[in-house]
Amino acid sequence: MYTELNENKETLESITAASPKVLAYFTASWCGPCKAIAPVFSSLSEKHGADVRFVRIDVDENTTTAENVRFPPFALRFLAVIFNRIFST
């Protein structure tokens, strides 16, 4: 299971400081590639949630976090494939 970031309650920095392994998924309701990746992210979070903290970050609702992290949302697809290969045994 994944956590929805609400930057009014916590920050990405506090999450990464508290968890040694974090996979952050930056998304937006208007982003087509993000919608395509959502099931992959959800599946990975279900499969590996005990070992890794999964965080979903809506860039429109968490503008400060989105502005401070320079990472294109579509790159998650590549990371998800790598992550899945690492943990698939």
C-alpha positions as CSV (number, residue, x, y, z in Angstrom):
1,M,0.0,0.0,0.0
2,Y,1.2,3.5,-0.7
3,T,0.9,6.8,1.2
4,E,-0.5,10.0,-0.3
5,L,1.8,12.9,0.5
6,N,0.1,15.9,2.1
7,E,2.8,18.6,2.4
8,N,0.7,20.4,5.0
9,K,1.2,17.4,7.3
10,E,4.6,16.0,6.3
11,T,7.4,16.5,3.9
12,L,9.2,14.3,1.5
13,E,12.4,15.0,3.4
14,S,10.8,13.7,6.7
15,I,9.6,10.6,4.9
16,T,13.0,9.8,3.4
17,A,14.7,10.5,6.7
18,A,12.4,8.1,8.5
19,S,12.5,5.3,5.9
20,P,15.7,4.0,4.4
21,K,14.0,2.9,1.2
22,V,11.4,5.3,-0.4
23,L,9.9,5.2,-3.9
24,A,8.1,8.5,-4.7
25,Y,5.6,8.7,-7.5
26,F,5.0,12.2,-8.8
27,T,1.6,12.4,-10.6
28,A,-1.1,14.8,-11.7
29,S,-4.7,14.2,-12.7
30,W,-4.1,15.7,-16.2
31,C,-1.0,13.6,-16.9
32,G,-1.7,10.7,-19.3
33,P,1.6,8.8,-18.7
34,C,1.0,9.1,-15.0
35,K,-2.3,7.5,-15.3
36,A,-0.8,4.7,-17.3
37,I,1.9,4.1,-14.6
38,A,-0.5,4.2,-11.7
39,P,-1.4,0.5,-11.8
40,V,2.3,-0.4,-11.9
41,F,3.0,1.8,-8.9
42,S,0.0,0.3,-7.0
43,S,1.1,-3.2,-7.8
44,L,4.7,-2.6,-6.7
45,S,3.5,-1.0,-3.5
46,E,1.3,-4.1,-2.8
47,K,4.1,-6.5,-3.6
48,H,7.0,-4.7,-1.8
49,G,5.3,-2.4,0.7
50,A,6.8,-4.3,3.6
51,D,10.3,-3.4,2.4
52,V,9.9,0.0,0.8
53,R,7.8,3.0,1.6
54,F,5.8,4.0,-1.4
55,V,4.7,7.7,-1.6
56,R,2.3,9.1,-4.2
57,I,2.7,12.9,-4.7
58,D,0.1,14.9,-6.6
59,V,2.1,17.8,-8.0
60,D,-0.9,20.1,-8.2
61,E,-1.8,19.5,-4.5
62,N,1.8,19.5,-3.3
63,T,3.3,22.4,-5.3
64,T,6.2,23.1,-2.9
65,T,7.4,19.6,-3.0
66,A,7.0,19.4,-6.8
67,E,9.0,22.6,-7.3
68,N,11.8,21.4,-5.1
69,V,12.3,18.1,-6.8
70,R,13.3,18.1,-10.4
71,F,12.2,14.7,-11.6
72,P,10.0,14.0,-14.7
73,P,6.9,11.9,-13.8
74,F,7.4,9.5,-16.8
75,A,10.7,8.4,-15.4
76,L,8.9,6.3,-12.9
77,R,8.1,3.7,-15.6
78,F,11.8,3.1,-16.1
79,L,12.4,3.0,-12.3
80,A,9.5,0.6,-11.8
81,V,10.9,-1.8,-14.4
82,I,14.3,-1.7,-12.7
83,F,12.7,-2.0,-9.2
84,N,10.6,-5.0,-10.3
85,R,13.7,-6.7,-11.8
86,I,15.6,-6.2,-8.6
87,F,12.9,-7.5,-6.3
88,S,11.5,-10.3,-8.5
89,T,13.2,-13.5,-7.4
